[in-house]
Amino acid sequence: MHIATATAFSLGIVGPTTAHEFKAGSLTIDHPSSRATPPTAKVGVGYLSVTNDGSRADRPIGGSATIAGRFEIHESSVENGVARMRPVEDGILIEPGATVALASGGTHIMLLDLKEPIVRDNSFEGTLLFEHAGTVPVRFSVEGFGGAGAAATHEGHGQ
Ligand SMILES: [Cu+2]
């Protein structure tokens, strides 16, 4: 029940925790990031934001990641006091002029069927698939556990 994003992109000297961005037409994808996972984890997360400077709406509808078998976009909700998440059916509409964040506790990327642990300070390649802009190569930087990290977002994903 999760998807991931990945495709190579050299950014020169930019370090893994430095803000970085990717452009596709009028879309700007800012700071794709993930969170380190325990060695046996099969599920990881992806966070980023997308700004639409164009004149028509677009929406992310999928993607890929080199380290994951599947990539999904999920939305979080609280039902009867229990945090749950489920795949977003039609993607998230990004209106002209809007910035949409895929972030912890809200709509986020799930990386499923991990092929290897996600290691802090590493990065991995991926893609985002937009309805209009098409496939956009990005690179996810990996940050540590904790904070707005993976643990909270993984709750509700049965293994
Ligand atoms: Cu999820």
Residues whose N, C-alpha, C, O or C-beta is under 5 A from the ligand:
A	BS01	CU	H74 M85 M110 T153
